[in-house]
């Protein structure tokens, strides 16, 4: 086995370790690390388990102890060199005596970007980058997008019939998909920092917008409703379904104070936001969410909200649960509303990943940018 193949094998193990932190590390990335002796023996493994917990590199070095000296640290992301919730990793790595650090990708966080590598090089540690980079990028797509774009990563998620309807001609949408698909959708929620719907969904379906996985989930995503005119009922279930302050009602800047005061009395957090053409200005909303350490947003509709995010060029990924149903009807709600697009300017998606979930399919794809319609 060549040196490059060996390095890739070790990095894939580090990526596998990082996956154990999925849904638990935000606003931090998922990171895995292993320590390997010059003879090729793995003597330490670690991953970032949750925000505030030790970083992957520290865990791996702790397990390796003095056996780390002269060895190689494989890590899925550039080690940090700044004080955050935990001490910086770069000094600990340098002090451990490892001779080489192999990192899959650099960290675009302005607090880290290149500084971790620079500190290690100054300490005489050899740096190698780019091993299994595509897989590491894919794993941390949310964090990397948030750091590069300075806004949350957006996944548009919907359950629809095969003919693209998210509700029938009477507005009924429960239940389009079966239990396996609905259970998987809660897994997606568990990985999000905020779940966003429009007030029409609240008025029609009165959803809870919570994570329900059959066991208590240690993180509570923000439950966000776009409600320009403050029409949300004070007794709406999404407010009472979890910590009330984690329910954000996003209203227009000019909504009367007495109306927002009434909603605030429910315990919900009222966020006044700029509007454009009578709708919440999504760029301003995402800036507000970013300051609240939201890195992953799951947009759950309905069709007009989906269209607004797509028209603003803010969707990074789609996750569509498709049921083997045809409902038809010109008045049935489509998965994407709005005025529509010409074919030549359609939003273009990358290669599909298709997963069977009972009788339903989950179709996932990245939104392509930089090409016509992207």
C-alpha positions as a printed NumPy array, in Angstrom:
array([[  0.   ,   0.   ,   0.   ],
       [  1.412,   3.39 ,  -1.007],
       [  1.96 ,   6.246,   1.426],
       [ -0.958,   8.146,  -0.092],
       [ -3.244,   5.142,   0.341],
       [ -2.164,   4.717,   3.95 ],
       [ -2.827,   8.384,   4.665],
       [ -6.259,   8.174,   3.076],
       [ -7.125,   5.081,   5.117],
       [ -6.232,   6.812,   8.368],
       [ -8.101,   9.963,   7.367],
       [-11.225,   7.997,   6.55 ],
       [-11.093,   6.581,  10.064],
       [-10.862,  10.14 ,  11.419],
       [-13.891,  11.121,   9.318],
       [-15.758,   8.101,  10.673],
       [-14.965,   9.214,  14.24 ],
       [-16.12 ,  12.771,  13.53 ],
       [-19.522,  11.489,  12.457],
       [-20.289,  10.524,  16.077],
       [-20.739,  14.217,  16.857],
       [-23.339,  14.89 ,  14.155],
       [-26.069,  17.191,  15.409],
       [-24.296,  17.892,  18.705],
       [-21.32 ,  20.161,  18.005],
       [-22.841,  23.331,  16.516],
       [-21.72 ,  26.092,  16.258],
       [-18.489,  24.105,  16.075],
       [-17.676,  21.682,  13.251],
       [-17.578,  17.9  ,  13.495],
       [-13.951,  16.821,  13.858],
       [-12.228,  13.461,  14.223],
       [ -8.565,  12.776,  14.917],
       [ -6.215,   9.816,  15.296],
       [ -2.569,   9.539,  16.368],
       [ -0.361,   7.059,  14.512],
       [  3.171,   6.008,  15.468],
       [  6.005,   5.938,  12.879],
       [  5.453,   2.165,  12.751],
       [  1.841,   2.681,  11.671],
       [  0.14 ,   1.796,  14.967],
       [ -2.949,   3.772,  15.97 ],
       [ -2.361,   4.828,  19.591],
       [ -5.022,   7.499,  20.063],
       [ -8.459,   8.352,  18.699],
       [-10.832,  11.185,  19.472],
       [-13.776,  13.205,  18.203],
       [-15.524,  16.416,  19.19 ],
       [-18.535,  15.073,  21.084],
       [-20.456,  18.281,  21.772],
       [-20.016,  22.027,  21.978],
       [-17.91 ,  22.89 ,  25.03 ],
       [-16.323,  19.421,  25.195],
       [-12.622,  18.835,  24.417],
       [-11.707,  18.961,  20.762],
       [-10.9  ,  15.816,  18.787],
       [ -7.143,  16.469,  18.715],
       [ -6.963,  16.845,  22.491],
       [ -8.903,  13.621,  23.023],
       [ -6.686,  11.673,  20.617],
       [ -3.477,  13.037,  22.148],
       [ -4.723,  12.306,  25.653],
       [ -5.298,   8.67 ,  24.705],
       [ -1.922,   8.426,  22.959],
       [  0.071,   9.987,  25.8  ],
       [  3.86 ,   9.825,  25.32 ],
       [  3.411,   7.45 ,  22.38 ],
       [  2.406,  10.488,  20.277],
       [  6.009,  11.724,  20.182],
       [  7.446,  11.44 ,  16.689],
       [  4.151,  10.246,  15.257],
       [  1.489,  11.666,  12.946],
       [ -1.78 ,  13.295,  13.902],
       [ -4.521,  12.831,  11.302],
       [ -7.335,  15.362,  11.716],
       [-10.323,  16.213,   9.538],
       [-10.022,  20.012,   9.938],
       [ -7.233,  22.489,  10.601],
       [ -6.507,  22.66 ,  14.355],
       [ -7.559,  25.878,  16.069],
       [ -5.095,  28.37 ,  17.517],
       [ -7.489,  30.628,  19.424],
       [ -9.168,  30.533,  22.807],
       [-12.859,  29.755,  22.485],
       [-15.059,  27.709,  24.779],
       [-12.009,  25.44 ,  25.147],
       [ -8.258,  26.126,  24.941],
       [ -6.571,  26.203,  21.509],
       [ -5.424,  22.888,  20.044],
       [ -2.285,  23.968,  18.159],
       [ -0.141,  24.527,  21.301],
       [ -1.218,  21.156,  22.728],
       [ -0.324,  19.434,  19.463],
       [  3.102,  21.109,  19.375],
       [  3.753,  20.167,  23.013],
       [  2.832,  16.528,  22.358],
       [  5.889,  16.017,  20.179],
       [  4.081,  14.784,  17.074],
       [  6.274,  15.24 ,  14.031],
       [  3.562,  15.645,  11.426],
       [ -0.054,  16.8  ,  11.143],
       [ -2.147,  15.595,   8.213],
       [ -5.337,  17.649,   7.842],
       [ -8.115,  17.048,   5.336],
       [ -9.171,  20.686,   4.91 ],
       [ -8.247,  24.11 ,   6.224],
       [-10.662,  25.973,   8.477],
       [-12.22 ,  29.082,   6.847],
       [-13.261,  30.478,  10.238],
       [-11.53 ,  33.893,  10.342],
       [-10.349,  33.096,  13.877],
       [ -8.519,  30.005,  12.615],
       [ -7.901,  30.264,   8.872],
       [ -4.218,  29.359,   8.371],
       [ -3.23 ,  30.334,  11.898],
       [ -3.329,  26.821,  13.262],
       [ -1.06 ,  25.555,  10.499],
       [  1.278,  28.544,  10.889],
       [  1.704,  27.994,  14.63 ],
       [  2.458,  24.314,  14.102],
       [  4.989,  25.039,  11.373],
       [  6.74 ,  27.503,  13.682],
       [  6.999,  24.679,  16.195],
       [  8.68 ,  22.485,  13.599],
       [  5.676,  20.289,  12.826],
       [  5.326,  19.157,   9.21 ],
       [  1.913,  19.986,   7.702],
       [  0.186,  17.982,   4.958],
       [ -3.268,  18.984,   3.679],
       [ -5.871,  17.777,   1.202],
       [ -6.107,  14.087,   2.155],
       [ -9.707,  12.862,   1.602],
       [-10.654,  16.528,   1.301],
       [-13.86 ,  15.976,  -0.688],
       [-15.325,  13.658,   1.946],
       [-14.295,  15.957,   4.795],
       [-15.841,  18.945,   3.015],
       [-19.06 ,  17.021,   2.487],
       [-19.225,  16.025,   6.141],
       [-18.791,  19.605,   7.354],
       [-20.703,  21.32 ,   4.526],
       [-22.814,  23.237,   7.052],
       [-19.931,  24.673,   9.054],
       [-17.797,  25.431,   5.999],
       [-20.649,  27.228,   4.199],
       [-21.436,  29.25 ,   7.312],
       [-17.828,  30.343,   7.741],
       [-17.286,  31.154,   4.065],
       [-20.595,  32.89 ,   3.437],
       [-21.04 ,  34.358,   6.945],
       [-24.61 ,  33.103,   6.975],
       [-26.265,  29.802,   7.919],
       [-26.266,  26.864,   5.526],
       [-29.808,  26.358,   4.18 ],
       [-31.453,  23.004,   3.495],
       [-34.895,  23.126,   1.899],
       [-36.874,  20.114,   3.091],
       [-40.344,  19.018,   2.019],
       [-42.607,  15.981,   1.886],
       [-44.443,  15.827,  -1.432],
       [-46.44 ,  13.604,  -3.726],
       [-44.893,  12.285,  -6.913],
       [-46.583,  15.131,  -8.798],
       [-44.952,  17.745,  -6.573],
       [-47.775,  18.666,  -4.183],
       [-47.222,  19.332,  -0.473],
       [-50.958,  19.616,   0.26 ],
       [-54.139,  18.569,  -1.52 ],
       [-56.848,  20.821,  -2.965],
       [-58.263,  21.384,   0.554],
       [-54.853,  22.165,   2.064],
       [-54.526,  18.836,   3.869],
       [-50.94 ,  17.596,   4.184],
       [-51.038,  14.963,   6.956],
       [-49.668,  12.549,   6.209],
       [-48.149,  12.525,   2.716],
       [-45.254,  10.25 ,   3.615],
       [-45.102,   7.175,   5.826],
       [-43.615,   6.685,   9.258],
       [-40.021,   5.838,   8.155],
       [-39.784,   9.071,   6.156],
       [-41.269,  11.127,   8.993],
       [-38.807,   9.576,  11.436],
       [-35.917,  10.441,   9.123],
       [-37.195,  14.014,   8.843],
       [-36.807,  14.338,  12.608],
       [-33.213,  13.204,  12.209],
       [-32.703,  16.146,   9.848],
       [-34.275,  18.428,  12.447],
       [-31.874,  17.13 ,  15.069],
       [-28.958,  18.306,  12.922],
       [-30.377,  21.818,  12.486],
       [-29.928,  24.891,  14.655],
       [-33.155,  26.464,  13.413],
       [-36.309,  25.231,  11.676],
       [-38.06 ,  27.855,   9.547],
       [-41.664,  27.896,   8.326],
       [-44.099,  30.545,   7.175],
       [-47.047,  31.743,   9.196],
       [-49.366,  30.043,   6.702],
       [-48.04 ,  26.677,   7.871],
       [-48.658,  27.674,  11.489],
       [-52.225,  28.816,  10.769],
       [-53.031,  25.727,   8.71 ],
       [-51.201,  22.9  ,  10.517],
       [-50.308,  24.283,  13.987],
       [-47.03 ,  22.295,  14.025],
       [-44.718,  21.808,  17.002],
       [-41.472,  22.078,  14.983],
       [-39.641,  19.955,  17.546],
       [-37.213,  17.025,  17.352],
       [-38.991,  13.761,  18.135],
       [-36.704,  10.753,  17.867],
       [-38.109,   8.456,  20.531],
       [-35.508,   9.675,  23.006],
       [-34.73 ,  13.09 ,  24.493],
       [-32.531,  15.122,  22.163],
       [-29.93 ,  17.244,  24.006],
       [-30.17 ,  20.222,  21.646],
       [-33.26 ,  22.306,  20.963],
       [-33.303,  23.957,  17.53 ],
       [-34.855,  27.397,  17.309],
       [-38.422,  27.262,  15.966],
       [-38.715,  30.205,  13.571],
       [-41.902,  31.51 ,  11.966],
       [-41.894,  34.173,   9.238],
       [-44.865,  36.328,  10.164],
       [-44.607,  39.798,   8.653],
       [-47.975,  40.99 ,  10.031],
       [-47.787,  39.166,  13.382],
       [-50.727,  36.838,  12.739],
       [-49.386,  33.976,  14.879],
       [-51.933,  32.874,  17.497],
       [-50.62 ,  33.364,  21.004],
       [-51.551,  29.761,  21.832],
       [-49.712,  28.27 ,  18.797],
       [-48.234,  24.872,  19.588],
       [-44.743,  25.673,  18.337],
       [-44.392,  28.188,  21.187],
       [-45.468,  25.754,  23.89 ],
       [-43.787,  22.652,  22.454],
       [-40.376,  23.492,  23.931],
       [-38.622,  26.348,  25.667],
       [-40.858,  29.304,  24.726],
       [-37.915,  31.665,  24.164],
       [-36.607,  29.244,  21.493],
       [-39.706,  30.077,  19.453],
       [-38.821,  33.069,  17.267],
       [-41.642,  35.007,  15.638],
       [-40.115,  37.168,  12.911],
       [-42.32 ,  40.187,  12.244],
       [-42.059,  43.271,  10.073],
       [-40.372,  46.337,  11.469],
       [-43.631,  48.319,  11.418],
       [-45.918,  45.869,  13.215],
       [-47.826,  47.676,  16.006],
       [-46.202,  47.419,  19.426],
       [-49.371,  46.193,  21.107],
       [-49.505,  43.158,  18.82 ],
       [-45.888,  42.151,  19.453],
       [-46.372,  42.756,  23.175],
       [-49.247,  40.307,  23.158],
       [-47.175,  37.663,  21.368],
       [-44.211,  38.259,  23.659],
       [-46.54 ,  37.504,  26.552],
       [-46.591,  33.884,  25.376],
       [-42.864,  33.669,  26.104],
       [-41.853,  33.665,  22.442],
       [-38.943,  35.77 ,  21.216],
       [-40.085,  38.55 ,  18.89 ],
       [-37.632,  39.52 ,  16.164],
       [-38.362,  42.641,  14.15 ],
       [-36.908,  42.429,  10.68 ],
       [-36.698,  44.519,   7.545],
       [-39.244,  43.696,   4.882],
       [-39.26 ,  43.822,   1.109],
       [-42.451,  43.696,  -0.963],
       [-44.395,  42.817,   2.176],
       [-42.177,  39.867,   3.125],
       [-39.421,  39.363,   5.66 ],
       [-36.085,  40.264,   4.067],
       [-34.324,  36.912,   4.182],
       [-30.787,  38.253,   4.098],
       [-31.482,  40.304,   7.22 ],
       [-33.102,  37.302,   8.875],
       [-30.1  ,  35.079,   8.197],
       [-27.742,  37.725,   9.553],
       [-29.805,  37.806,  12.734],
       [-29.743,  34.015,  13.019],
       [-26.001,  33.913,  12.357],
       [-25.381,  36.251,  15.298],
       [-27.368,  33.757,  17.406],
       [-24.825,  31.06 ,  16.442],
       [-27.212,  29.392,  13.997],
       [-25.139,  27.518,  11.431],
       [-27.7  ,  25.092,   9.965],
       [-31.213,  26.121,   8.931],
       [-33.888,  23.67 ,   7.835],
       [-36.572,  25.413,   5.775],
       [-39.822,  23.448,   5.946],
       [-42.108,  25.658,   3.908],
       [-44.688,  25.96 ,   2.603],
       [-44.436,  26.581,  -1.091],
       [-44.234,  30.377,  -0.973],
       [-41.461,  30.3  ,   1.624],
       [-39.586,  27.735,  -0.466],
       [-39.878,  30.006,  -3.495],
       [-38.683,  33.036,  -1.529],
       [-35.5  ,  31.276,  -0.374],
       [-34.826,  29.905,  -3.86 ],
       [-35.458,  33.263,  -5.527],
       [-33.023,  34.89 ,  -3.084],
       [-30.347,  32.359,  -4.053],
       [-30.049,  31.208,  -0.455],
       [-30.725,  27.465,  -0.702],
       [-27.624,  25.274,  -0.506],
       [-29.207,  21.832,  -0.477],
       [-32.584,  20.194,  -0.977],
       [-34.033,  17.152,   0.788],
       [-37.29 ,  15.984,  -0.749],
       [-39.325,  13.108,   0.658],
       [-41.398,  11.762,  -2.226],
       [-44.464,   9.589,  -1.665],
       [-45.963,   7.257,  -4.312],
       [-49.097,   9.401,  -4.586],
       [-50.697,  11.541,  -7.272],
       [-53.225,  14.128,  -6.116],
       [-53.316,  16.575,  -9.013],
       [-55.388,  19.721,  -8.853],
       [-54.516,  23.198, -10.036],
       [-55.339,  24.495,  -6.557],
       [-53.286,  21.9  ,  -4.682],
       [-50.186,  23.433,  -3.076],
       [-46.957,  22.908,  -5.065],
       [-43.642,  22.275,  -3.353],
       [-42.36 ,  25.56 ,  -4.826],
       [-44.786,  28.427,  -5.29 ],
       [-44.04 ,  31.97 ,  -6.395],
       [-44.35 ,  33.2  ,  -9.962],
       [-42.121,  30.443, -11.346],
       [-39.136,  30.476, -13.685],
       [-38.405,  29.888, -17.315],
       [-36.69 ,  26.571, -17.958],
       [-33.462,  28.313, -18.934],
       [-33.253,  29.952, -15.491],
       [-34.296,  26.929, -13.428],
       [-32.436,  26.298, -10.188],
       [-29.972,  23.569, -11.056],
       [-29.115,  20.687,  -8.757],
       [-26.138,  18.36 ,  -8.567],
       [-26.24 ,  14.587,  -8.647],
       [-29.089,  13.038,  -6.68 ],
       [-28.571,  10.832,  -3.651],
       [-31.646,   8.604,  -3.391],
       [-32.585,   6.665,  -0.253],
       [-35.556,   4.348,   0.14 ],
       [-37.587,   4.914,   3.308],
       [-40.409,   2.385,   3.415],
       [-42.65 ,   3.128,   0.434],
       [-41.17 ,   6.612,   0.048],
       [-37.961,   8.032,  -1.404],
       [-35.649,  10.676,  -0.014],
       [-33.972,  12.647,  -2.797],
       [-31.093,  14.904,  -1.777],
       [-28.963,  17.204,  -3.907],
       [-26.743,  20.243,  -3.676],
       [-27.794,  23.468,  -5.385],
       [-25.284,  24.295,  -8.114],
       [-24.007,  27.842,  -8.293],
       [-22.081,  29.811, -10.855],
       [-23.945,  28.367, -13.849],
       [-27.068,  29.651, -15.623],
       [-30.035,  29.17 , -13.35 ],
       [-27.846,  28.218, -10.358]])
